[in-house]
Amino acid sequence: MNERLLRASRRWAAETPTVTILVAEAATHGSLPEDTQPLLSEWRALGLRVVLMPWQAAAPPVTLALPLGTWDYCDMYDAFVDRMRQLREGGSAPAADLEAVAWHSHKRYLLELADAGIPAVPTRVLGRSDGAAGLTAALVELGTPAVYVVKPAIGSRGDGVERYLASDSTEGVLAMLRTRDLLVQPFLPEVATRGEICVVFVNGKLLHAVLKDPAGWGNSDATGDEAEPPMPALPATERPVELAQHVSTRQEVRLLQPPPRETAELACRAMRFVERRCGGAPYLARVDLLPAGDGRWLVSELELAWPELFLRANPEIVPFVASELLHHMPPAVARALHDDLHSPGSPHAAKRARSEVTDRLDTDR
């Protein structure tokens, strides 16, 4: 590259808005969530520069910080929470996402949902000092379920989730409890036949919902009433229900269009609580729901700021999801990007090529 082109490239990199993807220390593009990849391409097409940066790295102010690959936070929970809030206080956007990911990285938030009257899977949180007496009390409070689930209160990707019979020894649970906080919940057997519904939101808009069937669990009709959901949703397409493979867990997801009314209403209630708690609607969010066994659905988990969005089941929506990030940029910058993108002869291909040159693990910022 000659000197003139090098200067132009450096000037472009300095002037171009940057999306900083916060990742684990050892992360590469290949370790990012699967449906992050098409978003990276779309952000480049919008004229944005994309870089990866370890979330632990000291860095100058970051305009857009998306914690999409911070899967090692479990081992450094306190430092992770502090870092997310430092970024927010330093002016990074989306602010609600940074607050949400710090808040919900400990699953005690399920107790807050229940206290707010939002139907959630019955949950008790055990601290490391609770011991056998605390476990016994938690099971009694849950109605002494015949089968119960224990999972780390700080954890991701299903790591450490165990299912126990009431008659089983509790030694394994107590061994885990000596090193970490735990959640105790009754096992909901209808998940084996009705699956799990995941409702995805972008900037508070209901994007879509999928039915997730764990491999080998089978599937029965979970669509129920198909009335329109109560919050703004994107227009439903008329194409048939689709199946997409969830590669990481070998689960199938089926697009539900429109989402069942009851599950949409419950997910929207949960999201309104998140918006109040975190100071606004997160850019990316997902509400997971499990069947209670009495016809109701219950919130089982929130996935905020780093969720699997199941874009494979609805690929046409990727450009919309990417463009919604512009709402978190200064208005003048967002308008300039929009105008440039739609101007005659806009060099989108050249922008993408330049972005790919600078799309790297940015450890020296």
Buried (B, 14 or more C-beta within 10 A) or exposed (E): EEEEEEEEBEEBBEEBBBBBBBBBEEBEBEEBBBBBEBBBBBBBBBBBBBBBBBBBBEBEEBBBBBBBBBBBBBEBBEEBBEBBBEBBEEEBBBBBBBBBBBBBBBBBBBBBBBEBEBBBBBBBBBEEEBEEEBBEBBBEEBEEBEEBBBBBBBBBEEEBEBEBEEEEEBEEBBEBBEEBBBBBBBBBEBBBEBBBBBBBBBBBBBBBBBBBBBEEBEBEEBBBEBEEBEBEBBEBEEEEEBEBEBEEEEBBBBBBBBBBBBBBBBBBBBBBBBBEBBBBBBBBBBBBBBBBEEEEBBBBBBBBBBBBBBBBBBEEBBBBBBBBBBBBBEEEEBEBBBEBBEEEEEEBEEBBEBBEEBBEBBEEE
